[in-house]
Amino acid sequence: QGSFVTTINEEYETICWGCGLNLVLPSYAPVFKCGWCGAITNQNPVRLETRNFGLRRFRDRCFVLILAVFMLFVICGGIWAAFPVVFSISLACGIFHSVTAVSLAISTLSTFILVAFKCAGKPIDIVYGTHPGVGSGALNNYTFCHHCSKPKSPRTHHCRTCGMCVLDMDHHCPFIGNCVGAGNHKNFIAFLISAVISTIYAAVMCVYTLIHILPPLENQAAYASDMAHANSLSVLRVVKNITLAYIANAIFVSVRGLVLVYLFVASFSVAIGLSVLLWQQLSYIYEGKTYLSHLSSQGSEEDGEKSCGNLLKFFGCPLLIERYLPTIRNLRKRHKT
């Protein structure tokens, strides 16, 4: 007689954490979704590493302290090095730049304090665990955070550095010692904008002040005439000669001039880095995504709706303004036609 091999599907019974109903599965499944409330259960959760929690918090505090000292150094050093020279040019020029510098300093420091100490985004408390209290689809695509012991929406992520779940988490920034989420994302963008404008202004003021305190170049008239009659190749040669002449004169630069040179290099480099970060953040907002959602959508066909309305909604502007703004979607359609 022949032998037959058959497979027997054993039923597996478990409980949904979302509504508390008993679920019968055809077999053991590490991840399943409840058909009533829509909650997703992961029976083999990944445990986040918590050994270095204190070390990460100490690292963040060090970064915050370094950034605060740098901002104070730029403000105080710039006032000490540049403003006596600016006031020596004219009183009106000194008053104008004093008001501008104080306004930018207050704006940058206030937004930094807000984004560093404001809650990044507390998830909404929701009823779970009881069938009468949880309606159909009330916890659709929710997961359970085993660290916070509470439901976690699809837009919420758990930060292992802060030790809490953050709504619409974009990323954890060690330089502010806090996460960037729904609660402080606007403050973070405002801080980046203010910091970029402040560092560019500081770099321009350093150059403007250095021009007035550096010793005059020898043969300055000859350099000017060479620039007027030079072609594209000789222009580079003339610029090189002028740069070398200024470097030679830098021997006679005072401590004030050295501080201005350092402030220019530091402000200009920081302005470039923050400008790239600001452009990246605005690009994600324009696409209707966060940095984490962008990483999770890589390699998939999911693409957010790119619209200026996302930027207007993020900054709380009326959506009626969108009709007066050109959209890339319309330009793309015109290009295809």
One Martini backbone bead per residue (centre of mass of N, CA, C, O) as a GRO file, in nm:
protein
  337
    1GLN     BB    1   0.098   0.035   0.019
    2GLY     BB    2   0.060   0.358   0.008
    3SER     BB    3   0.194   0.670   0.108
    4PHE     BB    4   0.082   0.966   0.285
    5VAL     BB    5   0.151   1.320   0.287
    6THR     BB    6   0.045   1.545   0.537
    7THR     BB    7  -0.081   1.865   0.644
    8ILE     BB    8  -0.139   2.018   0.963
    9ASN     BB    9  -0.333   2.281   1.067
   10GLU     BB   10  -0.266   2.458   1.341
   11GLU     BB   11  -0.420   2.626   1.575
   12TYR     BB   12  -0.378   2.970   1.692
   13GLU     BB   13  -0.399   3.126   2.009
   14THR     BB   14  -0.474   3.472   2.079
   15ILE     BB   15  -0.418   3.816   2.184
   16CYS     BB   16  -0.529   4.130   2.150
   17TRP     BB   17  -0.405   4.436   2.261
   18GLY     BB   18  -0.628   4.637   2.160
   19CYS     BB   19  -0.922   4.464   2.233
   20GLY     BB   20  -0.897   4.160   2.373
   21LEU     BB   21  -0.932   3.949   2.168
   22ASN     BB   22  -0.973   3.635   2.052
   23LEU     BB   23  -0.745   3.472   1.835
   24VAL     BB   24  -0.753   3.265   1.535
   25LEU     BB   25  -0.492   3.102   1.389
   26PRO     BB   26  -0.365   2.886   1.153
   27SER     BB   27  -0.085   2.993   1.267
   28TYR     BB   28   0.209   3.091   1.354
   29ALA     BB   29   0.256   3.451   1.402
   30PRO     BB   30   0.464   3.716   1.462
   31VAL     BB   31   0.271   3.886   1.262
   32PHE     BB   32  -0.042   4.062   1.318
   33LYS     BB   33  -0.385   4.151   1.230
   34CYS     BB   34  -0.664   4.284   1.334
   35GLY     BB   35  -1.003   4.262   1.223
   36TRP     BB   36  -1.123   4.490   1.411
   37CYS     BB   37  -0.904   4.727   1.505
   38GLY     BB   38  -0.604   4.700   1.342
   39ALA     BB   39  -0.392   4.586   1.512
   40ILE     BB   40  -0.044   4.531   1.558
   41THR     BB   41   0.131   4.224   1.623
   42ASN     BB   42   0.444   4.158   1.798
   43GLN     BB   43   0.590   3.859   1.927
   44ASN     BB   44   0.900   3.971   1.830
   45PRO     BB   45   1.044   4.202   1.970
   46VAL     BB   46   1.266   4.464   1.954
   47ARG     BB   47   1.529   4.535   2.156
   48LEU     BB   48   1.650   4.803   2.284
   49GLU     BB   49   1.930   4.966   2.362
   50THR     BB   50   2.008   5.059   2.727
   51ARG     BB   51   2.305   5.083   2.830
   52ASN     BB   52   2.379   5.386   2.683
   53PHE     BB   53   2.187   5.612   2.790
   54GLY     BB   54   2.367   5.796   2.969
   55LEU     BB   55   2.582   5.852   2.750
   56ARG     BB   56   2.393   5.991   2.546
   57ARG     BB   57   2.300   6.221   2.732
   58PHE     BB   58   2.586   6.335   2.781
   59ARG     BB   59   2.647   6.396   2.486
   60ASP     BB   60   2.417   6.598   2.439
   61ARG     BB   61   2.505   6.805   2.656
   62CYS     BB   62   2.776   6.867   2.522
   63PHE     BB   63   2.664   6.973   2.252
   64VAL     BB   64   2.493   7.201   2.372
   65LEU     BB   65   2.730   7.350   2.505
   66ILE     BB   66   2.896   7.398   2.248
   67LEU     BB   67   2.680   7.558   2.092
   68ALA     BB   68   2.640   7.783   2.303
   69VAL     BB   69   2.936   7.882   2.307
   70PHE     BB   70   2.955   7.951   2.007
   71MET     BB   71   2.729   8.164   1.997
   72LEU     BB   72   2.855   8.351   2.215
   73PHE     BB   73   3.122   8.395   2.066
   74VAL     BB   74   3.010   8.527   1.812
   75ILE     BB   75   2.868   8.759   1.954
   76CYS     BB   76   3.097   8.872   2.138
   77GLY     BB   77   3.331   8.874   1.932
   78GLY     BB   78   3.191   9.055   1.722
   79ILE     BB   79   3.148   9.301   1.905
   80TRP     BB   80   3.449   9.344   1.983
   81ALA     BB   81   3.575   9.345   1.678
   82ALA     BB   82   3.360   9.520   1.492
   83PHE     BB   83   3.207   9.772   1.631
   84PRO     BB   84   3.434   9.982   1.662
   85VAL     BB   85   3.473  10.006   1.352
   86VAL     BB   86   3.182  10.077   1.273
   87PHE     BB   87   3.160  10.340   1.453
   88SER     BB   88   3.406  10.483   1.307
   89ILE     BB   89   3.258  10.539   1.044
   90SER     BB   90   2.950  10.555   1.171
   91LEU     BB   91   2.674  10.600   1.363
   92ALA     BB   92   2.450  10.482   1.181
   93CYS     BB   93   2.594  10.217   1.117
   94GLY     BB   94   2.619  10.118   1.411
   95ILE     BB   95   2.317  10.114   1.484
   96PHE     BB   96   2.217   9.926   1.264
   97HIS     BB   97   2.404   9.679   1.337
   98SER     BB   98   2.312   9.653   1.630
   99VAL     BB   99   2.014   9.588   1.579
  100THR     BB  100   2.066   9.342   1.396
  101ALA     BB  101   2.237   9.170   1.594
  102VAL     BB  102   2.034   9.157   1.829
  103SER     BB  103   1.799   9.029   1.673
  104LEU     BB  104   1.950   8.769   1.583
  105ALA     BB  105   2.034   8.674   1.865
  106ILE     BB  106   1.751   8.644   1.988
  107SER     BB  107   1.634   8.453   1.775
  108THR     BB  108   1.841   8.220   1.802
  109LEU     BB  109   1.825   8.167   2.111
  110SER     BB  110   1.517   8.124   2.138
  111THR     BB  111   1.489   7.886   1.934
  112PHE     BB  112   1.691   7.703   2.078
  113ILE     BB  113   1.541   7.679   2.347
  114LEU     BB  114   1.278   7.564   2.234
  115VAL     BB  115   1.393   7.308   2.081
  116ALA     BB  116   1.540   7.188   2.343
  117PHE     BB  117   1.281   7.215   2.575
  118LYS     BB  118   1.067   7.113   2.402
  119CYS     BB  119   0.832   6.907   2.325
  120ALA     BB  120   0.835   6.690   2.050
  121GLY     BB  121   0.584   6.478   2.096
  122LYS     BB  122   0.293   6.366   2.223
  123PRO     BB  123   0.105   6.116   2.230
  124ILE     BB  124  -0.208   6.005   2.205
  125ASP     BB  125  -0.441   5.908   2.412
  126ILE     BB  126  -0.570   5.567   2.408
  127VAL     BB  127  -0.792   5.327   2.392
  128TYR     BB  128  -0.723   4.992   2.529
  129GLY     BB  129  -0.803   4.629   2.577
  130THR     BB  130  -1.116   4.683   2.514
  131HIS     BB  131  -1.392   4.605   2.335
  132PRO     BB  132  -1.609   4.827   2.402
  133GLY     BB  133  -1.389   5.076   2.369
  134VAL     BB  134  -1.316   4.944   2.084
  135GLY     BB  135  -1.347   5.002   1.771
  136SER     BB  136  -1.371   4.981   1.445
  137GLY     BB  137  -1.053   5.077   1.345
  138ALA     BB  138  -0.918   5.247   1.589
  139LEU     BB  139  -0.618   5.071   1.550
  140ASN     BB  140  -0.498   5.130   1.276
  141ASN     BB  141  -0.165   5.037   1.257
  142TYR     BB  142  -0.105   4.980   1.537
  143THR     BB  143   0.134   4.965   1.795
  144PHE     BB  144   0.341   4.828   2.056
  145CYS     BB  145   0.513   4.972   2.322
  146HIS     BB  146   0.741   4.815   2.544
  147HIS     BB  147   0.863   5.076   2.684
  148CYS     BB  148   0.586   5.256   2.732
  149SER     BB  149   0.316   5.095   2.744
  150LYS     BB  150   0.185   5.186   2.450
  151PRO     BB  151   0.046   5.304   2.193
  152LYS     BB  152   0.147   5.320   1.833
  153SER     BB  153   0.153   5.504   1.580
  154PRO     BB  154   0.264   5.529   1.253
  155ARG     BB  155   0.392   5.833   1.335
  156THR     BB  156   0.542   5.679   1.564
  157HIS     BB  157   0.849   5.695   1.761
  158HIS     BB  158   1.116   5.546   1.928
  159CYS     BB  159   1.350   5.690   2.147
  160ARG     BB  160   1.648   5.582   2.292
  161THR     BB  161   1.756   5.856   2.408
  162CYS     BB  162   1.483   5.974   2.540
  163GLY     BB  163   1.272   5.737   2.621
  164MET     BB  164   1.043   5.798   2.391
  165CYS     BB  165   0.759   5.882   2.228
  166VAL     BB  166   0.725   6.034   1.894
  167LEU     BB  167   0.551   6.252   1.713
  168ASP     BB  168   0.658   6.290   1.410
  169MET     BB  169   0.943   6.184   1.375
  170ASP     BB  170   1.248   6.284   1.235
  171HIS     BB  171   1.483   6.330   1.463
  172HIS     BB  172   1.786   6.311   1.643
  173CYS     BB  173   1.945   6.590   1.803
  174PRO     BB  174   2.242   6.647   1.972
  175PHE     BB  175   2.264   6.974   1.958
  176ILE     BB  176   1.971   6.987   2.132
  177GLY     BB  177   1.891   6.730   2.305
  178ASN     BB  178   1.660   6.643   2.090
  179CYS     BB  179   1.379   6.594   1.934
  180VAL     BB  180   1.211   6.596   1.612
  181GLY     BB  181   0.871   6.702   1.601
  182ALA     BB  182   0.551   6.810   1.630
  183GLY     BB  183   0.627   7.019   1.871
  184ASN     BB  184   0.935   7.137   1.725
  185HIS     BB  185   0.966   7.172   1.410
  186LYS     BB  186   0.921   7.477   1.372
  187ASN     BB  187   1.152   7.564   1.561
  188PHE     BB  188   1.376   7.429   1.395
  189ILE     BB  189   1.338   7.592   1.135
  190ALA     BB  190   1.371   7.869   1.270
  191PHE     BB  191   1.659   7.817   1.368
  192LEU     BB  192   1.790   7.770   1.093
  193ILE     BB  193   1.720   8.040   0.965
  194SER     BB  194   1.852   8.220   1.181
  195ALA     BB  195   2.138   8.090   1.167
  196VAL     BB  196   2.198   8.147   0.869
  197ILE     BB  197   2.166   8.455   0.877
  198SER     BB  198   2.373   8.506   1.106
  199THR     BB  199   2.628   8.378   0.974
  200ILE     BB  200   2.628   8.550   0.720
  201TYR     BB  201   2.642   8.820   0.865
  202ALA     BB  202   2.908   8.762   1.016
  203ALA     BB  203   3.086   8.717   0.764
  204VAL     BB  204   3.040   8.995   0.633
  205MET     BB  205   3.139   9.168   0.876
  206CYS     BB  206   3.426   9.058   0.881
  207VAL     BB  207   3.508   9.153   0.600
  208TYR     BB  208   3.436   9.454   0.637
  209THR     BB  209   3.637   9.497   0.876
  210LEU     BB  210   3.902   9.395   0.748
  211ILE     BB  211   3.922   9.612   0.525
  212HIS     BB  212   3.961   9.852   0.750
  213ILE     BB  213   4.225   9.713   0.915
  214LEU     BB  214   4.395   9.666   0.692
  215PRO     BB  215   4.656   9.722   0.528
  216PRO     BB  216   4.751   9.874   0.264
  217LEU     BB  217   4.820   9.818  -0.049
  218GLU     BB  218   5.061   9.774  -0.262
  219ASN     BB  219   4.992   9.866  -0.571
  220GLN     BB  220   4.676   9.918  -0.608
  221ALA     BB  221   4.659  10.052  -0.888
  222ALA     BB  222   4.783   9.815  -1.045
  223TYR     BB  223   4.564   9.610  -0.977
  224ALA     BB  224   4.328   9.766  -1.104
  225SER     BB  225   4.438   9.776  -1.396
  226ASP     BB  226   4.463   9.469  -1.432
  227MET     BB  227   4.158   9.408  -1.394
  228ALA     BB  228   4.056   9.584  -1.638
  229HIS     BB  229   4.274   9.425  -1.861
  230ALA     BB  230   4.175   9.138  -1.809
  231ASN     BB  231   4.140   8.816  -1.848
  232SER     BB  232   4.049   8.509  -1.740
  233LEU     BB  233   4.343   8.423  -1.664
  234SER     BB  234   4.458   8.693  -1.537
  235VAL     BB  235   4.254   8.719  -1.308
  236LEU     BB  236   4.364   8.487  -1.134
  237ARG     BB  237   4.644   8.616  -1.101
  238VAL     BB  238   4.552   8.874  -0.960
  239VAL     BB  239   4.405   8.739  -0.724
  240LYS     BB  240   4.654   8.595  -0.620
  241ASN     BB  241   4.823   8.849  -0.560
  242ILE     BB  242   4.623   8.978  -0.362
  243THR     BB  243   4.619   8.745  -0.159
  244LEU     BB  244   4.925   8.747  -0.097
  245ALA     BB  245   4.927   9.040   0.004
  246TYR     BB  246   4.733   8.996   0.243
  247ILE     BB  247   4.904   8.777   0.380
  248ALA     BB  248   5.150   8.960   0.424
  249ASN     BB  249   4.978   9.171   0.598
  250ALA     BB  250   4.893   8.968   0.835
  251ILE     BB  251   5.138   9.022   1.023
  252PHE     BB  252   4.998   9.315   1.116
  253VAL     BB  253   4.778   9.182   1.263
  254SER     BB  254   4.576   9.181   1.509
  255VAL     BB  255   4.376   9.029   1.732
  256ARG     BB  256   4.120   9.129   1.599
  257GLY     BB  257   4.181   9.007   1.318
  258LEU     BB  258   4.201   8.707   1.405
  259VAL     BB  259   3.912   8.688   1.510
  260LEU     BB  260   3.778   8.756   1.239
  261VAL     BB  261   3.890   8.520   1.079
  262TYR     BB  262   3.767   8.297   1.251
  263LEU     BB  263   3.471   8.389   1.228
  264PHE     BB  264   3.451   8.357   0.925
  265VAL     BB  265   3.515   8.055   0.897
  266ALA     BB  266   3.300   7.951   1.097
  267SER     BB  267   3.045   8.088   0.978
  268PHE     BB  268   3.066   7.984   0.685
  269SER     BB  269   3.064   7.677   0.748
  270VAL     BB  270   2.798   7.673   0.908
  271ALA     BB  271   2.618   7.791   0.684
  272ILE     BB  272   2.648   7.557   0.488
  273GLY     BB  273   2.542   7.326   0.668
  274LEU     BB  274   2.262   7.457   0.741
  275SER     BB  275   2.160   7.490   0.449
  276VAL     BB  276   2.147   7.192   0.380
  277LEU     BB  277   1.954   7.114   0.611
  278LEU     BB  278   1.723   7.306   0.532
  279TRP     BB  279   1.673   7.194   0.247
  280GLN     BB  280   1.605   6.906   0.339
  281GLN     BB  281   1.363   6.975   0.519
  282LEU     BB  282   1.190   7.121   0.300
  283SER     BB  283   1.174   6.877   0.110
  284TYR     BB  284   1.018   6.688   0.300
  285ILE     BB  285   0.777   6.875   0.346
  286TYR     BB  286   0.695   6.895   0.045
  287GLU     BB  287   0.650   6.565   0.043
  288GLY     BB  288   0.516   6.478   0.324
  289LYS     BB  289   0.771   6.422   0.513
  290THR     BB  290   1.013   6.254   0.689
  291TYR     BB  291   1.308   6.119   0.753
  292LEU     BB  292   1.197   5.839   0.840
  293SER     BB  293   0.989   5.804   0.608
  294HIS     BB  294   1.202   5.818   0.387
  295LEU     BB  295   1.359   5.563   0.471
  296SER     BB  296   1.108   5.362   0.462
  297SER     BB  297   1.044   5.438   0.137
  298GLN     BB  298   1.281   5.305   0.037
  299GLY     BB  299   1.223   5.089  -0.241
  300SER     BB  300   0.946   5.206  -0.295
  301GLU     BB  301   0.635   5.333  -0.447
  302GLU     BB  302   0.612   5.544  -0.242
  303ASP     BB  303   0.464   5.876  -0.287
  304GLY     BB  304   0.439   6.178  -0.210
  305GLU     BB  305   0.270   6.477  -0.212
  306LYS     BB  306   0.375   6.735  -0.408
  307SER     BB  307   0.341   7.048  -0.229
  308CYS     BB  308   0.286   7.369  -0.113
  309GLY     BB  309   0.070   7.285   0.099
  310ASN     BB  310   0.268   7.153   0.298
  311LEU     BB  311   0.411   7.414   0.381
  312LEU     BB  312   0.160   7.574   0.467
  313LYS     BB  313   0.063   7.369   0.680
  314PHE     BB  314   0.317   7.371   0.856
  315PHE     BB  315   0.310   7.705   0.900
  316GLY     BB  316  -0.006   7.796   0.905
  317CYS     BB  317  -0.114   7.871   0.633
  318PRO     BB  318  -0.321   7.958   0.405
  319LEU     BB  319  -0.445   7.768   0.133
  320LEU     BB  320  -0.509   8.011  -0.065
  321ILE     BB  321  -0.209   8.068  -0.150
  322GLU     BB  322  -0.159   7.826  -0.348
  323ARG     BB  323  -0.296   7.947  -0.612
  324TYR     BB  324  -0.046   8.171  -0.638
  325LEU     BB  325   0.142   7.926  -0.671
  326PRO     BB  326   0.378   7.756  -0.821
  327THR     BB  327   0.380   7.425  -0.941
  328ILE     BB  328   0.550   7.140  -1.026
  329ARG     BB  329   0.317   6.978  -1.135
  330ASN     BB  330   0.234   7.177  -1.363
  331LEU     BB  331   0.512   7.191  -1.498
  332ARG     BB  332   0.526   6.885  -1.562
  333LYS     BB  333   0.276   6.872  -1.744
  334ARG     BB  334   0.373   7.078  -1.955
  335HIS     BB  335   0.627   6.917  -2.034
  336LYS     BB  336   0.478   6.661  -2.136
  337THR     BB  337   0.294   6.821  -2.352
   0.00000   0.00000   0.00000
